[in-house]
Amino acid sequence: MSDNKRVLMIGLDPALVDFSQPGYPPGMSTEKVLAGLKSSEDELTSLGYSVQMCFTDFGETADMVVRRQLERRTFECVLIGAGVRTNPSNFALFEKLVNVVHEYAPHSRFCFNTLPGDTAAAVQRWL
């Protein structure tokens, strides 16, 4: 049981992503990403976690958006989604977000998923 531990899920705003660009899975779309995220959120909620989504842009305001979330409340676990982590064109953004989380939530655990379907398993590895 999670004892209502809080999870912050950080990812690119799917409405801003051009899924036809290199580095994104073929056939992916905004709708598919949103459906996967909703499913992950529902699964975590059913397991007793409190989930907060945090969508960012590609870096213009991403650090500020994440920092504001982390200043509002504490999170036991922070997930930075695969769309940020695995696409080489987003490497600098990933690095920036890791450092923001490290600075503003030094006691939070990081977890990383590979797809929305394994988000709960990623969270449960650390909480």
N, C-alpha and C positions, 0 to 999 in steps of 0.2 A: 504494500500500500504506500502511496506517495505522501500521505499527511498533507495534502494540498500544496505540494511544493510548486514553485513558480518556474515556468520555462519560457524563455524569450526565444522566438524563432525569427531569425534575421534572414532576409532574402531580397533579391531584386524585385522591384514592382513588376509583375509579369506584363502589365500593360506597356511598359517601356522597352521590353525585350524584343528584338528582331530575331525570331527563332530560325530564320533562314541563314543567319550568319554562322560561320565556322565555330565549332566548339559546343553547339547545342544539339541535343539528340534529334535525329530526323523525325518529322511528324509531330514534334512538340508544338503546343500552342498556349496562348494565354488561358484559354478555358481549361485545358488539361492540367496546367500547373495549378490553377485555382481549385479545381476539383480535388487534386491530390493533396493540396495543403489543407483543405476543409476536412478531408478524410483523416489526415494526420491529427489535426486539431481535435476532431471528434473522438478519435481513438485515445488520445492522451487525456482528454477530459473524462472519458468513461473510466479511465484507470485512476482518476482522482487528482490529476495534475491541473494546475491553473495555467492556461496558455495565453501568451500575448504575441500576436504577429507584429512584425516590424518590417515594413517594406521600405527599401531605399532606392535611390537613383544610382547611377554608375559612379558616383563619387563627388559630385558637386556639393551635395548637402548630406551625404550618407553618414559621415561621422557625427554631425550635429544631431541627426534624427535618432541614431542609436544612443548617443550620449544622453539625450533627453529621456529616452525610455529607461535607461539605467539610473538616472537621477530620481525618477519618480518612485521607484520601488526596487527592492532587491529580488534577484532571481537566483535560484539555486543552480540553474543550468541554462546555458546559452548555446543555441544551435545556429551555426552559420551555414546556410543551405548550399547544396552542391552547385547551383547556378552561379554563385559567387566563387566558390572554391575551385571548381574543376575546369572552368573555361580559362585558358591562359590569358585571354585579353582582360580578365578581371583580377589578375594577380595582385596588382597594386591596391585595388579596392579591398581584397581579402586581407592583405597585410595591414592596411589602415584600420579595418574593423577589428581585427585581433588586438591591435594595440589600444583601441578605444575601450574594448571590453576589459582588457587587462588593467587599464588605468581606472575605470569607473566601476568595475565589478571584480576586484581582485580575488574574491572568495568564491566566485561562480565557477562551476565546472563547465568545460567546453564539451560538446558532443557534435559528431558529424554524421550525417546520413549519406546514403548514396542515391536514394530515391525517396519520394514521400512515403512509400510503403514500408520503409524500415526506420522511420523517424522514432516511433515508440521504442523500438529496440535500442536505438542510439541513446535516447534519454535514459532508459532503464539500465544501461551499462554503467552510468555514473550517478544515478540517484536511487 
